[in-house]
Amino acid sequence: MVSDLDLSDGSSKNIVTKIKAMPDSPNYKASFVAAPGHQDAQIYQEAIKAGFLIVLPKPLTLEKAFMLFEIYPES
């Protein structure tokens, strides 16, 4: 799943943290990719700590999307 970090009704970091805290969740092993609009080391660290696998700053280009499929083909 690719998500912006700041959502209109909250933060996707909170959602990913909750999913990763529930081993019985069907999405527990899902790969989460953060796509922030800002390039900030602290934001990147917070995303990884929340359970995102990787942080790719916007814009999410076609090349970046294909790279994700090459790196994580079973995700």
MIDOSE-1310 file (N, C-alpha, C; in nm, 2 decimals, decimal comma, always signed):
residues 75
mvsd	+0,08/-0,12/+0,00/+0,00/+0,00/+0,00/+0,09/+0,12/+0,00; +0,06/+0,22/-0,09/+0,13/+0,34/-0,09/+0,04/+0,45/-0,03; +0,09/+0,53/+0,06/+0,00/+0,63/+0,12/+0,08/+0,76/+0,15; +0,01/+0,87/+0,14/+0,06/+1,00/+0,19/+0,06/+0,98/+0,34
ldls	+0,14/+1,06/+0,40/+0,15/+1,06/+0,55/+0,04/+1,14/+0,62; +0,01/+1,25/+0,56/-0,09/+1,34/+0,61/-0,22/+1,32/+0,54; -0,32/+1,27/+0,61/-0,45/+1,25/+0,55/-0,55/+1,35/+0,61; -0,65/+1,38/+0,54/-0,75/+1,48/+0,58/-0,81/+1,45/+0,72
dgss	-0,82/+1,32/+0,75/-0,88/+1,29/+0,88/-0,78/+1,22/+0,98; -0,65/+1,25/+0,96/-0,55/+1,20/+1,05/-0,42/+1,17/+0,98; -0,35/+1,07/+1,03/-0,22/+1,04/+0,98/-0,21/+0,89/+0,94; -0,16/+0,86/+0,83/-0,15/+0,72/+0,79/-0,05/+0,65/+0,88
kniv	+0,04/+0,72/+0,95/+0,13/+0,66/+1,05/+0,05/+0,59/+1,16; -0,06/+0,66/+1,20/-0,14/+0,60/+1,31/-0,20/+0,47/+1,26; -0,25/+0,47/+1,14/-0,32/+0,35/+1,08/-0,22/+0,23/+1,07; -0,10/+0,26/+1,02/+0,00/+0,15/+1,00/+0,05/+0,10/+1,14
tkik	+0,07/+0,19/+1,23/+0,11/+0,15/+1,37/+0,00/+0,05/+1,43; -0,12/+0,09/+1,41/-0,23/+0,00/+1,46/-0,23/-0,14/+1,39; -0,21/-0,14/+1,26/-0,21/-0,27/+1,19/-0,09/-0,35/+1,23; +0,02/-0,29/+1,24/+0,14/-0,36/+1,28/+0,14/-0,41/+1,42
ampd	+0,05/-0,36/+1,50/+0,04/-0,40/+1,64/-0,06/-0,52/+1,66; -0,12/-0,56/+1,55/-0,22/-0,67/+1,55/-0,17/-0,78/+1,46; -0,09/-0,88/+1,52/-0,04/-0,99/+1,43/-0,15/-1,07/+1,37; -0,27/-1,07/+1,42/-0,38/-1,15/+1,36/-0,45/-1,08/+1,25
spny	-0,41/-0,95/+1,22/-0,47/-0,87/+1,12/-0,43/-0,93/+0,98; -0,52/-0,94/+0,89/-0,49/-0,99/+0,75/-0,39/-0,90/+0,68; -0,37/-0,78/+0,73/-0,28/-0,68/+0,67/-0,15/-0,67/+0,74; -0,13/-0,75/+0,85/-0,01/-0,74/+0,93/+0,12/-0,75/+0,85
kasf	+0,12/-0,84/+0,76/+0,25/-0,86/+0,68/+0,25/-0,77/+0,55; +0,15/-0,69/+0,53/+0,15/-0,61/+0,41/+0,27/-0,51/+0,41; +0,31/-0,47/+0,29/+0,42/-0,37/+0,28/+0,36/-0,24/+0,26; +0,40/-0,15/+0,35/+0,34/-0,01/+0,34/+0,45/+0,08/+0,30
vaap	+0,42/+0,17/+0,20/+0,52/+0,26/+0,15/+0,46/+0,41/+0,17; +0,55/+0,49/+0,24/+0,51/+0,63/+0,27/+0,55/+0,71/+0,15; +0,46/+0,80/+0,11/+0,49/+0,90/+0,00/+0,46/+1,04/+0,05; +0,55/+1,09/+0,13/+0,54/+1,22/+0,18/+0,56/+1,33/+0,08
ghqd	+0,50/+1,45/+0,10/+0,51/+1,56/+0,02/+0,63/+1,64/+0,05; +0,69/+1,62/+0,17/+0,81/+1,70/+0,21/+0,93/+1,60/+0,24; +1,05/+1,66/+0,21/+1,17/+1,58/+0,23/+1,23/+1,63/+0,36; +1,21/+1,54/+0,46/+1,25/+1,58/+0,60/+1,29/+1,45/+0,67
aqiy	+1,41/+1,45/+0,72/+1,47/+1,33/+0,78/+1,38/+1,28/+0,90; +1,33/+1,37/+0,98/+1,25/+1,33/+1,09/+1,12/+1,27/+1,05; +1,06/+1,32/+0,95/+0,94/+1,26/+0,89/+0,97/+1,12/+0,84; +1,08/+1,10/+0,78/+1,12/+0,97/+0,73/+1,14/+0,87/+0,84
qeai	+1,21/+0,91/+0,95/+1,23/+0,83/+1,06/+1,10/+0,79/+1,13; +1,01/+0,88/+1,14/+0,88/+0,85/+1,21/+0,80/+0,75/+1,12; +0,81/+0,76/+0,99/+0,74/+0,67/+0,91/+0,79/+0,53/+0,92; +0,92/+0,52/+0,92/+0,98/+0,38/+0,94/+0,95/+0,33/+1,07
kagf	+0,96/+0,41/+1,18/+0,92/+0,36/+1,31/+0,78/+0,32/+1,32; +0,69/+0,38/+1,25/+0,55/+0,35/+1,25/+0,52/+0,21/+1,18; +0,61/+0,17/+1,09/+0,59/+0,04/+1,03/+0,60/+0,05/+0,87; +0,62/+0,17/+0,82/+0,64/+0,17/+0,68/+0,77/+0,11/+0,64
livl	+0,77/+0,04/+0,53/+0,88/-0,04/+0,48/+0,98/+0,06/+0,41; +0,93/+0,15/+0,34/+1,02/+0,25/+0,27/+0,95/+0,38/+0,26; +1,03/+0,49/+0,24/+0,97/+0,62/+0,22/+1,02/+0,67/+0,08; +0,92/+0,70/+0,00/+0,95/+0,75/-0,14/+0,88/+0,89/-0,15
pkpl	+0,96/+1,00/-0,15/+0,90/+1,13/-0,16/+0,82/+1,15/-0,29; +0,72/+1,23/-0,28/+0,64/+1,26/-0,40/+0,73/+1,35/-0,50; +0,71/+1,34/-0,62/+0,60/+1,27/-0,69/+0,63/+1,12/-0,70; +0,53/+1,04/-0,70/+0,55/+0,89/-0,72/+0,54/+0,87/-0,87
tlek	+0,66/+0,86/-0,93/+0,67/+0,84/-1,07/+0,65/+0,70/-1,11; +0,62/+0,68/-1,24/+0,61/+0,54/-1,29/+0,74/+0,46/-1,26; +0,85/+0,52/-1,28/+0,98/+0,46/-1,25/+0,99/+0,41/-1,11; +0,95/+0,50/-1,01/+0,95/+0,46/-0,87/+0,85/+0,34/-0,84
afml	+0,73/+0,34/-0,91/+0,64/+0,24/-0,89/+0,69/+0,10/-0,94; +0,75/+0,11/-1,06/+0,81/-0,02/-1,11/+0,93/-0,07/-1,02; +1,01/+0,03/-0,97/+1,11/-0,01/-0,88/+1,06/-0,09/-0,75; +0,94/-0,04/-0,70/+0,88/-0,11/-0,59/+0,85/-0,25/-0,62
feiy	+0,79/-0,27/-0,74/+0,75/-0,41/-0,78/+0,87/-0,50/-0,80; +0,98/-0,44/-0,85/+1,11/-0,52/-0,86/+1,17/-0,56/-0,73; +1,16/-0,46/-0,63/+1,22/-0,49/-0,50/+1,14/-0,58/-0,42; +1,00/-0,56/-0,42/+0,91/-0,63/-0,34/+0,80/-0,70/-0,43
pes	+0,84/-0,80/-0,51/+0,75/-0,86/-0,60/+0,63/-0,93/-0,54; +0,65/-0,98/-0,42/+0,54/-1,06/-0,35/+0,45/-0,98/-0,26; +0,48/-0,85/-0,25/+0,41/-0,77/-0,15/+0,28/-0,72/-0,21
